[in-house]
Amino acid sequence: MVSMVAETKSIRTEIASFQTRVLGLEQRVSKVEAHASYFQDRDQELLFLRSKLTDLEDRSRRDNVRFIGFPENVEGEDLHRFLRDTLPRLTGTTFEPPLELQRAHRLGPQRTGMGARPRPIIACLLRHTQAHQLIQKARTQGPCQLDGHTIRISADFFKETSDQRRAFLALCP
């Protein structure tokens, strides 16, 4: 009888120990669930902010036009004057009022070596309508030729947008 009482006491002690451990585990699980919920909310917020950033980047670049294929140093000392004089001739478009650029530059460091591709030129036009006109003309006309060089004209997009467009075009037959 004494051994049964001792065994019962031992079992009750073990059960109390298990209850304490289970209670501790339940508290830890509830904390983990709360953290998971918090991080899910932050993840949604991050996705929203990335979407907004992409939109703002694309809006800030809407006056930009990208030119690919102009040989290095063809512009001489003044890239602005070169583009103002060359683009109407290249696209066969007369711009009224005359084409005005806010800024223009080549992307990245100059590449050296045989067969190095020329760096693209990015130009920010003063008028969005002229940038749109250039891009539309390039879409309908296709690549232009200048002194034996193929020049492609396109809109300047944020990298994420460019990647999405490239993925979409891969899906189209």
LUMLUMZA-183288 format. One record per residue: y, x, z of N, C-alpha, C, O, CB in turn. Coordinates in pm, whole numbers, padded with zeros to 5 digits, always signed. Glycine has a CB too. Example, Ala and Ser with C-alpha at 12.3 -4.5 7.8 and 13.67 -1.06 7.14 Angstrom:
2
-00569+01319+00780-00450+01230+00780-00330+01320+00780-00332+01424+00846-00447+01131+00905
-00225+01285+00708-00106+01367+00714+00003+01290+00787+00114+01341+00804-00060+01408+00572
end
This chain:
173
-00117+00081+00000+00000+00000+00000+00126+00087+00000+00223+00057-00070-00002-00094+00120
+00125+00193+00076+00239+00284+00081+00258+00350-00055+00371+00369-00100+00218+00392+00191
+00147+00384-00121+00159+00447-00251+00214+00349-00355+00287+00389-00446+00022+00501-00297
+00180+00220-00340+00234+00120-00433+00385+00103-00414+00459+00088-00511+00163-00016-00415
+00429+00105-00291+00572+00093-00262+00644+00216-00316+00753+00203-00373+00596+00078-00108
+00586+00332-00300+00646+00456-00350+00653+00454-00502+00753+00494-00562+00566+00579-00301
+00543+00406-00565+00540+00397-00711+00645+00298-00762+00714+00325-00860+00401+00355-00760
+00657+00184-00694+00754+00082-00733+00896+00138-00721+00980+00116-00808+00739-00045-00647
+00920+00212-00612+01051+00273-00592+01079+00375-00702+01191+00383-00753+01059+00340-00453
+00979+00452-00739+00992+00553-00845+01023+00485-00979+01107+00533-01055+00863+00637-00855
+00953+00375-01007+00974+00302-01132+01116+00244-01135+01184+00250-01238+00869+00188-01149
+01159+00188-01021+01294+00132-01014+01400+00241-01036+01502+00218-01101+01317+00061-00879
+01377+00358-00981+01470+00470-00998+01477+00510-01145+01586+00534-01198+01427+00591-00911
+01360+00516-01211+01356+00550-01354+01428+00445-01437+01503+00478-01529+01211+00565-01402
+01405+00318-01404+01471+00209-01478+01622+00218-01461+01697+00202-01557+01419+00070-01430
+01667+00245-01339+01811+00260-01314+01867+00378-01393+01977+00371-01447+01839+00279-01162
+01790+00487-01399+01831+00604-01476+01843+00569-01625+01939+00607-01691+01731+00720-01455
+01741+00496-01677+01744+00454-01817+01864+00361-01844+01930+00372-01948+01612+00382-01855
+01890+00271-01750+02004+00180-01767+02135+00258-01775+02222+00226-01857+02009+00078-01651
+02149+00358-01690+02270+00440-01691+02283+00514-01825+02392+00520-01883+02267+00542-01574
+02171+00569-01872+02174+00641-01999+02204+00546-02116+02281+00581-02205+02040+00712-02023
+02144+00427-02116+02168+00329-02223+02315+00285-02220+02377+00272-02325+02074+00206-02207
+02368+00262-02101+02508+00223-02089+02600+00333-02145+02696+00304-02217+02544+00194-01941
+02569+00458-02112+02647+00571-02166+02638+00577-02318+02739+00600-02386+02597+00703-02107
+02517+00556-02372+02500+00556-02518+02576+00441-02584+02637+00459-02689+02351+00546-02553
+02573+00323-02521+02647+00209-02576+02797+00239-02582+02864+00204-02679+02621+00083-02492
+02848+00302-02477+02990+00337-02476+03023+00438-02586+03126+00427-02652+03030+00393-02338
+02935+00535-02604+02958+00635-02708+02951+00572-02847+03032+00605-02934+02855+00749-02697
+02856+00481-02868+02844+00413-02998+02968+00329-03025+03017+00328-03138+02717+00324-03001
+03018+00260-02924+03138+00178-02945+03259+00267-02980+03342+00228-03061+03169+00092-02820
+03267+00385-02919+03375+00478-02953+03361+00526-03097+03460+00534-03171+03376+00598-02857
+03238+00558-03138+03214+00603-03275+03249+00492-03374+03309+00518-03479+03066+00647-03294
+03213+00369-03343+03245+00256-03431+03397+00237-03441+03449+00207-03548+03179+00126-03380
+03467+00254-03329+03613+00242-03331+03674+00351-03419+03766+00324-03496+03670+00250-03187
+03622+00473-03406+03671+00583-03491+03640+00557-03638+03723+00583-03724+03608+00717-03447
+03522+00505-03666+03484+00475-03805+03578+00370-03864+03620+00382-03979+03337+00427-03813
+03610+00269-03786+03702+00165-03831+03840+00225-03858+03905+00194-03958+03712+00052-03727
+03885+00312-03767+04014+00378-03783+04016+00460-03913+04112+00453-03989+04044+00469-03662
+03909+00537-03937+03905+00621-04056+03890+00538-04184+03939+00580-04289+03790+00720-04046
+03825+00425-04177+03819+00336-04294+03958+00287-04329+03996+00282-04447+03725+00217-04267
+04035+00249-04227+04172+00205-04251+04256+00319-04311+04334+00296-04403+04236+00156-04120
+04239+00440-04259+04313+00555-04311+04271+00585-04455+04353+00624-04537+04291+00679-04221
+04142+00567-04485+04092+00591-04620+04156+00493-04718+04196+00532-04827+03938+00578-04623
+04165+00366-04680+04230+00265-04765+04378+00300-04785+04431+00289-04896+04216+00124-04703
+04442+00341-04678+04583+00379-04686+04600+00500-04777+04694+00505-04856+04639+00408-04546
+04511+00597-04766+04517+00716-04850+04499+00680-04997+04570+00733-05082+04409+00817-04806
+04405+00592-05028+04385+00548-05167+04510+00480-05220+04551+00504-05334+04264+00453-05177
+04571+00396-05139+04695+00328-05179+04806+00430-05207+04876+00421-05307+04739+00228-05071
+04820+00528-05116+04926+00628-05132+04901+00717-05253+04996+00755-05322+04937+00714-05006
+04775+00750-05281+04744+00830-05401+04779+00753-05526+04831+00809-05623+04595+00871-05403
+04749+00624-05526+04782+00539-05640+04933+00533-05660+04983+00541-05772+04724+00396-05620
+05004+00520-05551+05151+00514-05557+05208+00648-05604+05302+00651-05683+05209+00477-05419
+05151+00759-05556+05195+00892-05598+05175+00910-05749+05264+00960-05818+05119+01000-05521
+05059+00869-05799+05031+00880-05942+05132+00799-06022+05185+00846-06122+04888+00832-05973
+05159+00677-05976+05256+00592-06046+05395+00656-06045+05462+00658-06148+05261+00453-05981
+05437+00708-05931+05570+00770-05922+05579+00896-06008+05681+00920-06072+05603+00804-05776
+05472+00976-06008+05470+01095-06093+05482+01057-06240+05561+01117-06314+05340+01176-06071
+05406+00957-06282+05412+00914-06422+05549+00858-06457+05601+00881-06566+05303+00810-06450
+05609+00784-06364+05744+00731-06389+05846+00843-06400+05937+00837-06483+05785+00633-06278
+05832+00946-06318+05927+01056-06323+05911+01138-06451+06003+01211-06490+05911+01147-06201
+05797+01128-06517+05771+01204-06639+05789+01120-06766+05760+01168-06875+05631+01260-06636
+05837+00998-06753+05840+00910-06871+05937+00956-06978+05922+00918-07094+05876+00770-06828
+06035+01038-06944+06128+01092-07043+06080+01225-07099+06144+01283-07187+06266+01109-06982
+05967+01275-07048+05915+01404-07093+05827+01389-07216+05752+01291-07230+05836+01470-06981
+05837+01485-07305+05753+01491-07424+05689+01630-07425+05755+01730-07399+05835+01463-07556
+05560+01632-07457+05484+01757-07460+05460+01796-07606+05414+01715-07686+05349+01743-07382
+05490+01921-07639+05469+01975-07773+05366+02086-07765+05383+02182-07690+05603+02027-07836
+05261+02073-07842+05153+02172-07840+05140+02231-07980+05126+02158-08078+05018+02108-07793
+05145+02363-07989+05122+02430-08116+05238+02513-08167+05221+02590-08262+05088+02331-08217
+05357+02501-08107+05468+02587-08150+05433+02731-08116+05398+02760-08001+05603+02544-08082
+05441+02823-08212+05410+02964-08182+05506+03019-08076+05619+02972-08061+05418+03050-08311
+05458+03118-08003+05541+03182-07901+05665+03244-07967+05656+03300-08077+05460+03290-07823
+05777+03234-07899+05904+03294-07939+05961+03241-08070+06057+03298-08123+05888+03441-07950
+05906+03133-08124+05961+03075-08246+06098+03014-08218+06180+03000-08309+05866+02968-08303
+06122+02979-08092+06248+02914-08056+06365+03010-08045+06480+02967-08040+06231+02842-07926
+06338+03139-08041+06445+03237-08026+06505+03231-07886+06433+03216-07787+06553+03213-08130
+06636+03244-07881+06706+03250-07752+06729+03112-07690+06736+03100-07567+06839+03319-07769
+06741+03008-07773+06782+02877-07722+06678+02770-07757+06676+02720-07869+06920+02837-07779
+06593+02737-07662+06488+02637-07684+06548+02499-07708+06495+02422-07789+06392+02633-07563
+06656+02466-07640+06721+02335-07658+06768+02317-07802+06738+02216-07866+06841+02320-07561
+06841+02416-07853+06892+02407-07990+06777+02401-08089+06780+02324-08185+06985+02527-08022
+06674+02483-08065+06559+02484-08155+06496+02344-08164+06469+02296-08273+06454+02587-08107
+06473+02281-08050+06412+02148-08050+06505+02043-08112+06460+01957-08188+06374+02106-07908
+06634+02049-08080+06730+01954-08138+06733+01964-08290+06744+01862-08359+06871+01978-08082
+06724+02086-08342+06729+02106-08487+06595+02079-08554+06592+02027-08666+06774+02247-08519
+06486+02112-08488+06353+02107-08550+06289+01969-08544+06226+01927-08640+06262+02206-08484
+06304+01897-08433+06232+01770-08417+06266+01664-08521+06174+01600-08572+06261+01715-08281
+06392+01643-08556+06418+01545-08662+06352+01584-08795+06298+01499-08866+06569+01528-08683
+06357+01712-08828+06295+01762-08951+06143+01750-08944+06078+01713-09042+06335+01908-08977
+06087+01782-08828+05942+01781-08809+05884+01640-08818+05779+01620-08880+05906+01842-08673
+05952+01545-08758+05900+01408-08755+05955+01320-08866+05905+01209-08889+05930+01344-08622
+06058+01368-08936+06119+01286-09040+06197+01169-08983+06208+01064-09046+06013+01236-09135
+06250+01187-08864+06322+01081-08795+06467+01123-08775+06495+01237-08739+06256+01048-08659
+06558+01030-08800+06698+01057-08766+06728+00985-08635+06697+00867-08618+06796+01009-08881
+06786+01057-08545+06814+01003-08412+06962+00966-08402+07049+01048-08427+06777+01105-08301
+06988+00842-08366+07124+00795-08342+07130+00740-08202+07060+00643-08176+07167+00689-08446
+07205+00791-08113+07286+00911-08121+07199+01035-08134+07077+01027-08119+07376+00923-07997
+07259+01150-08164+07179+01272-08182+07092+01303-08060+07125+01267-07947+07271+01392-08211
+06982+01368-08087+06885+01403-07983+06949+01493-07877+07010+01595-07911+06761+01473-08045
+06935+01455-07750+06988+01536-07640+06877+01561-07540+06800+01471-07506+07109+01466-07572
+06869+01685-07492+06766+01723-07396+06830+01757-07263+06935+01822-07258+06684+01842-07449
+06766+01713-07155+06812+01752-07022+06763+01892-06990+06837+01976-06939+06762+01652-06914
+06636+01916-07023+06578+02048-06999+06455+02064-07087+06396+01966-07133+06541+02068-06848
+06419+02189-07110+06300+02219-07189+06250+02356-07147+06329+02447-07120+06329+02214-07344
+06118+02370-07141+06061+02499-07105+05915+02505-07150+05853+02403-07180+06071+02524-06953
+05863+02625-07155+05721+02645-07182+05646+02642-07050+05701+02678-06945+05696+02779-07259
+05520+02600-07055+05439+02590-06934+05365+02721-06908+05305+02779-06999+05339+02475-06945
+05369+02766-06785+05288+02879-06741+05338+03013-06790+05437+03022-06864+05149+02860-06786
+05267+03118-06748+05305+03253-06791+05265+03277-06936+05173+03213-06988+05239+03359-06699
+05335+03370-07000+05305+03401-07139+05167+03463-07149+05132+03553-07073+05413+03495-07200
+05089+03414-07245+04954+03465-07266+04961+03580-07365+05036+03577-07462+04858+03353-07318
+04881+03682-07338+04880+03797-07427+04740+03816-07484+04643+03758-07435+04927+03925-07354
+04732+03898-07585+04602+03927-07645+04583+03855-07776+04655+03760-07808+04490+03888-07549
+04487+03902-07852+04457+03843-07981+04399+03703-07962+04315+03681-07876+04358+03932-08061
+04445+03610-08043+04391+03475-08039+04438+03392-07921+04385+03283-07898+04244+03481-08038
+04536+03442-07846+04586+03365-07731+04663+03243-07783+04749+03255-07869+04679+03453-07639
+04629+03128-07728+04697+03005-07770+04840+03004-07718+04867+03052-07608+04621+02880-07720
+04932+02951-07798+05070+02942-07749+05081+02839-07637+05008+02740-07633+05166+02905-07864
+05174+02864-07548+05195+02773-07435+05261+02644-07483+05343+02646-07574+05281+02840-07326
+05224+02531-07421+05291+02405-07457+05437+02407-07414+05476+02480-07323+05218+02285-07392
+05516+02326-07480+05657+02308-07444+05671+02167-07386+05621+02070-07442+05752+02329-07569
+05741+02159-07274+05774+02029-07214+05925+02012-07228+06002+02101-07190+05728+02021-07062
+05966+01899-07283+06109+01870-07296+06137+01736-07230+06066+01638-07252+06152+01869-07446
+06242+01733-07150+06287+01609-07088+06408+01561-07168+06514+01624-07167+06323+01629-06935
+06390+01450-07237+06498+01396-07319+06594+01315-07233+06555+01256-07132+06441+01310-07433
+06718+01312-07276+06820+01240-07200+06797+01090-07208+06823+01017-07112+06959+01275-07252
+06750+01043-07323+06729+00899-07343+06580+00868-07354+06508+00927-07434+06804+00850-07469
+06537+00774-07272+06396+00734-07273+06357+00676-07409+06244+00695-07454+06368+00632-07162
+06449+00606-07472+06417+00544-07601+06385+00649-07706+06298+00627-07791+06534+00457-07649
+06453+00763-07702+06425+00869-07798+06290+00934-07770+06217+00968-07863+06535+00975-07796
+06257+00950-07643+06125+01005-07608+06017+00910-07657+05917+00954-07714+06113+01028-07455
+06036+00782-07634+05940+00681-07678+05929+00681-07831+05819+00669-07885+05981+00541-07626
+06041+00694-07898+06043+00697-08044+05964+00818-08096+05887+00805-08191+06188+00701-08097
+05984+00934-08035+05910+01054-08076+05760+01036-08057+05681+01072-08145+05958+01176-07996
+05721+00982-07943+05578+00965-07913+05515+00863-08006+05403+00882-08053+05559+00923-07765
+05586+00753-08033+05534+00652-08126+05518+00709-08266+05418+00683-08333+05626+00529-08130
+05616+00787-08310+05609+00849-08443+05489+00944-08450+05419+00948-08551+05741+00926-08474
+05467+01018-08343+05353+01111-08341+05221+01035-08344+05125+01082-08405+05360+01200-08216
+05214+00920-08279+05091+00841-08280+05060+00788-08419+04945+00791-08463+05100+00725-08181
+05162+00740-08489+05139+00682-08622+05122+00791-08727+05041+00777-08819+05253+00590-08660
+05198+00898-08715+05198+01004-08815+05086+01105-08794+05038+01165-08890+05331+01076-08813
+05045+01124-08670+04945+01226-08639+05011+01362-08621+05133+01370-08611+04838+01232-08749
+04931+01469-08618+04987+01604-08601+05083+01640-08715+05060+01602-08830+04875+01707-08592
+05188+01713-08682+05288+01755-08780+05261+01900-08820+05191+01972-08750+05433+01740-08723
+05317+01941-08932+05304+02078-08979+05441+02145-08978+05539+02087-09024+05241+02083-09121
+05446+02266-08925+05570+02344-08926+05533+02488-08959+05468+02556-08879+05645+02335-08789
+05575+02534-09075+05549+02672-09119+05402+02709-09105+05368+02819-09061+05635+02770-09038
+05314+02617-09143+05170+02643-09139+05106+02624-09003+04986+02648-08987+05145+02781-09184
+05181+02582-08905+05127+02558-08771+05118+02408-08746+05209+02333-08780+05216+02626-08663
+05008+02365-08686+04990+02225-08651+05055+02199-08515+05022+02264-08416+04840+02185-08649
+05146+02104-08513+05219+02070-08390+05178+01929-08349+05188+01834-08427+05375+02080-08411
+05132+01917-08224+05097+01786-08170+05202+01746-08067+05248+01827-07986+04953+01788-08106
+05239+01619-08072+05340+01564-07981+05275+01454-07899+05207+01366-07953+05465+01508-08060
+05294+01460-07768+05235+01357-07681+05322+01335-07558+05414+01412-07529+05092+01398-07639
+05291+01228-07489+05360+01199-07362+05310+01296-07256+05199+01349-07265+05335+01050-07318
+05392+01320-07157+05356+01407-07046+05311+01320-06930+05391+01244-06875+05475+01500-07005
+05184+01330-06894+05130+01250-06784+05090+01339-06668+05065+01459-06684+05010+01169-06832
+05084+01279-06550+05032+01342-06430+04885+01377-06454+04817+01306-06527+05049+01250-06305
+04835+01484-06394+04699+01529-06419+04596+01420-06394+04503+01403-06473+04667+01650-06332
+04613+01346-06285+04517+01240-06253+04515+01132-06362+04408+01082-06399+04551+01176-06117
+04631+01097-06414+04638+00999-06522+04574+01054-06649+04502+00983-06718+04784+00959-06550
+04600+01181-06678+04538+01244-06796+04386+01243-06785+04317+01216-06882+04588+01388-06813
+04335+01273-06666+04189+01272-06645+04133+01131-06664+04027+01115-06724+04155+01324-06505
+04202+01031-06613+04157+00892-06629+04159+00852-06775+04066+00786-06822+04244+00797-06546
+04263+00889-06848+04272+00855-06990+04161+00925-07069+04100+00865-07158+04410+00895-07047
+04134+01051-07036+04028+01126-07104+03892+01061-07078+03810+01049-07170+04026+01273-07056
+03868+01019-06954+03741+00952-06921+03729+00820-06995+03621+00784-07041+03730+00930-06768
+03839+00747-07005+03837+00619-07076+03810+00640-07225+03731+00567-07285+03970+00544-07056
+03875+00741-07284+03854+00768-07427+03711+00810-07456+03658+00783-07564+03950+00876-07474
+03647+00875-07359+03507+00915-07377+03417+00792-07384+03311+00797-07447+03461+01008-07262
+03457+00683-07321+03378+00560-07323+03396+00483-07453+03308+00406-07493+03415+00472-07206
+03510+00503-07518+03538+00430-07643+03465+00499-07759+03464+00622-07768+03692+00424-07671
+03404+00420-07848+03333+00483-07961+03427+00538-08065+03382+00594-08165+03240+00383-08026
end
